[in-house]
Amino acid sequence: MVDVCGNCGAPLDLREDGECRWCRAKVRVRRPLLHRDGERRPGISRRWNRRFVATAAVAIGLAAALGIGISSYVGSHQAGPPAATGPGHSGAVQAVAPGSTDLQALRQDFGPWRQLTGRLTDSPALLLLEGGAASASERWTVPSTSPRWAQDIGGNVTSATVSGDRAAITDADGVDYTVGTNQAFIISSNPDTVLLISQGGTVMSMSLAQATAVRQPLAR
């Protein structure tokens, strides 16, 4: 049998003043452990105490970890107001349609734009063709005399029919437009390429970066 405290029932471990190390009460020994020859064996009690302390420490650590995990889980699932953001910033991230970033930058960089009606081309202004409609830049033109123009091999225009100073074109999506010959234009589905129909009906192109470098203000 193991020596235990008569007050708290824990394995007996007395301090120097005779108090139980666990409940600090002066107690009498209950169920004394004796050798067969009647002598006590304190070494067994000490070993048992060390095992008890180690087990208790592990149990306390597991309980603390479990409590932290539960608290974190509950906190992350509690309903509440969204986190505050700095002044002038929206808490929601606005979605941008794929491929629209370049087109938005083009609108800002070459704008403002004026919607055209009928067969107007507003040549020599840069045109933006989108959804069967055309808009003309009110500020910029890309000169047809620039050496940056080269024959287009990207298939942006599938057909071009020249009549006088105008050209009827069909883009890669099958949409028809009317542009001026030697007039720079951009199709919204490919905003990184600037196109032009020569007087002979050849489709020419240059990159938007090149067009930005050689563009000229419109003379009004």
C-alpha positions as CSV (number, residue, x, y, z in Angstrom):
1,M,0.0,0.0,0.0
2,V,1.1,3.6,-0.7
3,D,1.6,6.3,1.9
4,V,-1.2,8.9,1.4
5,C,-2.2,12.2,3.0
6,G,-5.1,11.7,5.4
7,N,-6.5,15.2,4.4
8,C,-6.4,15.3,0.6
9,G,-5.7,11.7,-0.3
10,A,-2.6,12.6,-2.4
11,P,0.5,10.5,-2.3
12,L,2.3,11.5,0.9
13,D,5.1,14.0,0.5
14,L,5.8,15.9,3.7
15,R,7.6,19.3,3.9
16,E,10.2,19.8,6.6
17,D,7.6,21.3,8.9
18,G,5.4,18.2,8.7
19,E,2.8,19.7,6.3
20,C,1.5,17.9,3.2
21,R,3.2,19.3,0.1
22,W,-0.1,19.3,-1.8
23,C,-2.7,20.6,0.7
24,R,-0.2,22.0,3.3
25,A,-2.2,20.5,6.1
26,K,-0.5,18.7,9.0
27,V,-1.9,15.2,8.7
28,R,-1.3,11.8,10.0
29,V,-0.1,9.1,7.7
30,R,-2.9,6.8,6.6
31,R,-2.1,3.3,5.3
32,P,1.6,3.3,6.1
33,L,3.7,1.3,3.7
34,L,6.1,-1.1,5.6
35,H,8.7,-3.6,4.7
36,R,8.1,-7.0,5.7
37,D,10.5,-6.4,8.4
38,G,8.5,-3.4,9.6
39,E,10.6,-0.6,8.2
40,R,9.3,2.2,5.9
41,R,10.4,2.5,2.2
42,P,10.4,6.2,1.4
43,G,12.1,5.7,-2.0
44,I,9.0,4.1,-3.4
45,S,6.8,7.1,-2.3
46,R,9.2,9.5,-3.9
47,R,9.2,7.7,-7.2
48,W,5.4,7.5,-7.2
49,N,5.3,11.3,-6.5
50,R,7.6,12.1,-9.4
51,R,5.4,10.1,-11.7
52,F,2.2,11.8,-10.4
53,V,3.8,15.3,-10.9
54,A,4.9,14.4,-14.4
55,T,1.4,13.1,-15.3
56,A,-0.3,16.1,-13.8
57,A,2.0,18.5,-15.7
58,V,1.2,16.7,-19.0
59,A,-2.5,16.8,-18.3
60,I,-2.4,20.5,-17.5
61,G,-0.5,21.3,-20.7
62,L,-3.0,19.3,-22.8
63,A,-5.9,21.0,-21.2
64,A,-4.4,24.5,-21.8
65,A,-3.7,23.7,-25.4
66,L,-7.2,22.4,-25.9
67,G,-8.7,25.5,-24.3
68,I,-6.6,27.8,-26.6
69,G,-7.7,25.8,-29.7
70,I,-11.4,26.0,-28.8
71,S,-11.1,29.7,-28.0
72,S,-9.5,30.4,-31.4
73,Y,-12.1,28.4,-33.3
74,V,-15.0,30.1,-31.6
75,G,-13.5,33.5,-32.1
76,S,-12.9,32.9,-35.8
77,H,-16.6,31.8,-36.3
78,Q,-18.3,34.5,-34.3
79,A,-20.4,37.0,-36.3
80,G,-19.4,40.5,-36.0
81,P,-18.7,43.7,-38.0
82,P,-15.9,43.7,-40.6
83,A,-12.5,44.9,-39.6
84,A,-12.1,48.6,-39.8
85,T,-10.1,50.1,-42.7
86,G,-8.2,53.3,-43.0
87,P,-9.9,56.4,-44.1
88,G,-10.8,56.6,-47.7
89,H,-10.4,52.8,-48.2
90,S,-13.2,50.5,-48.9
91,G,-13.4,47.2,-46.9
92,A,-14.4,45.3,-50.1
93,V,-12.1,44.5,-52.9
94,Q,-13.7,45.4,-56.2
95,A,-13.6,42.7,-58.8
96,V,-12.1,43.5,-62.2
97,A,-13.1,41.4,-65.2
98,P,-10.2,39.4,-66.7
99,G,-8.6,41.3,-69.6
100,S,-10.2,44.6,-68.8
101,T,-7.3,46.2,-67.0
102,D,-5.5,47.1,-70.3
103,L,-8.6,48.5,-71.9
104,Q,-9.4,50.7,-68.9
105,A,-5.8,52.0,-69.0
106,L,-6.2,52.7,-72.7
107,R,-9.4,54.7,-72.1
108,Q,-7.8,56.8,-69.5
109,D,-4.5,57.4,-71.4
110,F,-6.1,58.3,-74.8
111,G,-9.3,59.8,-73.6
112,P,-11.6,61.6,-73.4
113,W,-13.7,59.8,-76.1
114,R,-16.6,60.8,-78.2
115,Q,-19.2,58.3,-79.4
116,L,-19.6,58.3,-83.2
117,T,-22.9,57.7,-85.1
118,G,-23.6,56.5,-88.5
119,R,-20.6,56.1,-90.8
120,L,-18.7,59.0,-89.2
121,T,-15.0,58.2,-88.7
122,D,-13.7,61.5,-87.3
123,S,-10.4,60.9,-89.1
124,P,-7.6,61.3,-88.2
125,A,-8.5,60.7,-84.5
126,L,-7.6,57.4,-82.9
127,L,-10.7,55.1,-82.9
128,L,-11.8,52.6,-80.3
129,L,-14.0,49.9,-81.7
130,E,-16.2,48.0,-79.3
131,G,-19.4,45.9,-79.7
132,G,-20.2,47.3,-83.1
133,A,-19.8,51.0,-82.0
134,A,-16.9,53.4,-82.5
135,S,-15.6,56.1,-80.3
136,A,-13.0,58.7,-81.3
137,S,-10.3,60.1,-79.1
138,E,-10.7,63.9,-78.6
139,R,-7.0,64.4,-77.9
140,W,-4.8,62.0,-79.9
141,T,-4.0,60.6,-83.3
142,V,-1.4,58.1,-84.4
143,P,0.2,59.3,-87.7
144,S,0.0,56.9,-90.6
145,T,3.4,58.1,-91.7
146,S,5.2,56.6,-88.7
147,P,7.9,54.0,-89.6
148,R,6.6,51.8,-86.7
149,W,3.8,50.5,-88.9
150,A,4.2,46.9,-90.1
151,Q,1.8,44.5,-91.9
152,D,-0.4,42.8,-89.3
153,I,-0.1,39.1,-89.0
154,G,-2.2,38.7,-85.9
155,G,-5.5,38.2,-87.7
156,N,-7.2,41.1,-85.9
157,V,-9.0,42.0,-89.0
158,T,-10.4,39.2,-91.2
159,S,-11.5,41.4,-94.1
160,A,-11.1,45.0,-95.3
161,T,-12.8,46.6,-98.2
162,V,-11.7,50.1,-99.2
163,S,-14.1,52.5,-100.8
164,G,-12.7,56.0,-101.3
165,D,-11.3,57.3,-98.0
166,R,-13.2,54.6,-95.9
167,A,-12.7,51.0,-95.2
168,A,-15.4,48.4,-94.2
169,I,-13.7,45.9,-91.9
170,T,-14.7,42.8,-90.0
171,D,-12.8,41.9,-86.8
172,A,-11.9,38.4,-85.5
173,D,-15.2,38.1,-83.7
174,G,-17.2,38.8,-86.9
175,V,-18.2,42.3,-85.9
176,D,-18.4,44.9,-88.7
177,Y,-17.1,48.5,-88.5
178,T,-16.3,51.4,-90.8
179,V,-13.0,53.3,-90.4
180,G,-11.1,55.8,-92.4
181,T,-8.2,54.7,-94.5
182,N,-4.8,55.5,-92.9
183,Q,-6.7,56.0,-89.6
184,A,-5.4,54.3,-86.5
185,F,-7.9,52.2,-84.5
186,I,-8.0,49.8,-81.7
187,I,-10.3,46.8,-81.3
188,S,-11.4,46.5,-77.6
189,S,-10.8,42.7,-77.6
190,N,-7.1,43.4,-78.2
191,P,-6.2,46.7,-76.6
192,D,-2.5,46.2,-76.8
193,T,-2.5,46.5,-80.7
194,V,-3.1,49.6,-82.8
195,L,-4.3,48.9,-86.3
196,L,-4.6,50.8,-89.6
197,I,-6.0,50.1,-93.1
198,S,-3.8,51.5,-95.8
199,Q,-5.2,53.0,-99.0
200,G,-4.5,49.8,-100.8
201,G,-6.4,47.7,-98.2
202,T,-3.4,46.3,-96.3
203,V,-3.9,45.8,-92.6
204,M,-1.1,47.4,-90.7
205,S,-0.3,47.3,-86.9
206,M,2.0,48.5,-84.2
207,S,2.0,47.8,-80.4
208,L,0.2,50.2,-78.1
209,A,3.5,51.1,-76.5
210,Q,4.9,52.1,-79.9
211,A,1.7,54.1,-80.6
212,T,2.0,55.9,-77.4
213,A,5.6,56.9,-78.2
214,V,4.7,58.4,-81.6
215,R,1.1,59.7,-81.0
216,Q,0.4,63.4,-81.7
217,P,-2.2,65.8,-80.3
218,L,-5.1,66.4,-82.6
219,A,-5.1,69.7,-84.4
220,R,-8.6,71.1,-83.8
